[in-house]
């Protein structure tokens, strides 16, 4: 137990929590951006397909 306290002192617990939250926020933003871009790509592909039918 004493070794664990030396490696991870209590003062760093907050820093570890903040780092973890920051990583989760970054992952969440990347996932949202990916979904948004995918939907836009699908809509553009659908629009171009419909436009090519009538042209």
Secondary structure as the mmCIF struct_conf table of DSSP 4:
data_model
#
loop_
_struct_conf.conf_type_id
_struct_conf.id
_struct_conf.beg_label_comp_id
_struct_conf.beg_label_asym_id
_struct_conf.beg_label_seq_id
_struct_conf.end_label_comp_id
_struct_conf.end_label_asym_id
_struct_conf.end_label_seq_id
HELX_RH_AL_P HELX_RH_AL_P1 UNK A 2 UNK A 7
BEND BEND1 UNK A 8 UNK A 8
TURN_TY1_P TURN_TY1_P1 UNK A 10 UNK A 10
HELX_RH_AL_P HELX_RH_AL_P2 UNK A 11 UNK A 54
#
